[in-house]
Amino acid sequence: MTTPTPVTATAPGTAPSDGWLSDALHAVESDPTSIGSVFGSVGRHVGRGPVDKAGDPRGIHGTVDDAARAQLVQSLARSASPSETAERLTALYRAGDTAEKRGVLRGLDALTGDGTINPAPLPASVPNPLVAAGTALVTDALRTNDPSLVAAATGPFTAAHLDQHAWRHAVLKLVFMGVPLDAVAGLDERADDELARMAADFAAERRAAGRTVPDDLARITGAGSTSAGTDRAPEPGPAAPEKKDA
Amino acid sequence: MRIFDPHIHMTSRTTDDYEAMYASGVRCVVEPAFWLGQPRTSVASFTDYFDALLGWERFRASQFGIRHHATIALNPKEANDPRCTGVLDEMPRYLGKDGVVAVGEVGYDSMTPAEDDAFARQLQMAREHALPVLVHTPHRDKRVGTQRTLDVVAESGVPAEHVVVDHLNETTVALVKDAGAWMGFSIYPDTKMDEARMVAILRDVGTEKVLVNSAADWGRSDPLKTRSTGDAMLAAGFTAADVDRVLWQNPVDFYGQSGNLLLEPVPGFVEEDGPAAGVTFEGSSVLRGVRA
């Protein structure tokens, strides 16, 4: 009898390879054009599981390939101007599969964390091309129905730069998708009365349909408000003020 | 039981579905243009899709004895992508074509300014082409989205009786009824609405101006939900005439406003024989193997 070959443990695509990643990072730092040739194959070289297998088994806060791609994006930003970085990130995202798109979004978060993208909005006279490009990409990701992509689009970059209307919809979309709101950076800071109103309406809609109300709604309906109004008949009312933050 | 499914995405369904639909009484469908699972990135993707709805899919349905019609629109989700909005300039040439029975699905997804613009422009196109309008209501913030939809329709000058507001539920039906628009309900295996809830709503609002659809698409859905709703209505004491009103006459009355509805049986179709041999569309057939 032969011993089964442990294919998954030895295949080059699954074993972590620090050497590959550090080579790739150096390559991108010395030549920003090289990011296009390494970005797609990151998962083969570094793996694809959650960064924190025990604490975050679903990878809501990212996978190891997300983290490696975020490092590549940081290398890109060190070797290219903000406008070139914005153009290259847009191209990587547009041509990317879900993992590559997620990698770009995690990269935007990394650039927000390391200060490359100023966390505060700049004066209108000093537009940061990375903010404009990043906002467009985040907005695109939030239109998809892939939970990992939507979750990756609610990180620190989004917390700092997405407008309030779109941000509220992103949060509610995660609830719809059953993604824990732990995914949302700055949830407590940005949650407002309008989000609480939307969440309460959603809870009422679910109850009217005889369906369960997701637990996470309690985090955004405001303290104690998830049980309030449980049996309130859904009343058609006037629309809330439109685009009040636009 | 004769059935007209006023909202079903047959492009995503199999020939087995067509056979099962015919067997359960479906003789006519409307397929609204909408988004696919994979986002589109260019105008050409839309025009190829529109052409497929009016060409290949109509042919495919006919091979199973079902009359297929379409509604044409830039959907609200993709209205947010500037690479796609150019399709609005292509739409007028589609709105006059045979088998186009409405503008749709239009409406709101995230209620953005880009969605406002696409919705308003397409309502004007509907007015200019004297076509009904199929309006999608959003998953998120549905009540506010439904109210805003009705406000925008009222501003547009499109008469309420030319509009169906779709995917309604217990919290949004009264708004639409009060506005005088048609009320659409999508019966899904799990989410939007189920047969028992639909029967309860019919008891409440009656059968006038109510459209029931399966909205079956590429997600978890069931193209026979129209039939099961009809069965649930009968079991709950509604008459056969009530069922015919909801599942046939109402969609005929609504989409018939386009003047573009074909309801006669597909000529030459014999259920026992299935798709006819030797019949092709641009060289393609729904048959496999040796052809006559």
Interface residues (C-beta under 8 A of the other chain):
Chain A: R94 T139 D140 L142 R143 T144 N145 H165 A166 H169 L172 K173 F176 M198 D201 F202 A204 E205 A208 A209 G210 P234 P236 G237 P238 A239 A240 E242 K243 A246
Chain B: G37 P39 T41 K77 E78 N80 D81 D109 S110 M111 T112 P113 H139 R140 D141 K142 R143 V144 Q147 R148 D151 N169 E170 T171 T172 A174 L175 D178 M193 R197
